[in-house]
């Protein structure tokens, strides 16, 4: 590689236990990352997404979006399950009390 084609990038590495020179915004981002990474790890482990078969940065981004979509679908599924459970409970309770179920039909007659 020719020395003229070298690119110098300046990156700073922030370690979670580091105290000095860490702004509040950086601390907030580190806490956010610490909360998100285990969720993505569990999703990838639970849904056979261990290996990323997509290439490059775009593949990494797509993989993260797919993990987030899977997480959101699991939340929706739980919410719909709970909604169905409540609706069935209301329906069963309504049908078990015949005076409530037929009260509207008796008023019309």
Secondary structure, DSSP 8 states (H G I E B T S, - for coil): --GGG----------TT--TT--HHHHHHHHHHHHHHHHHHHHHHHTT--S--S-HHHHHHHHHHHHHHHHHHHHHHHHHHHHHHHHHHHHHHHHH-HHHHSHHHHHH-
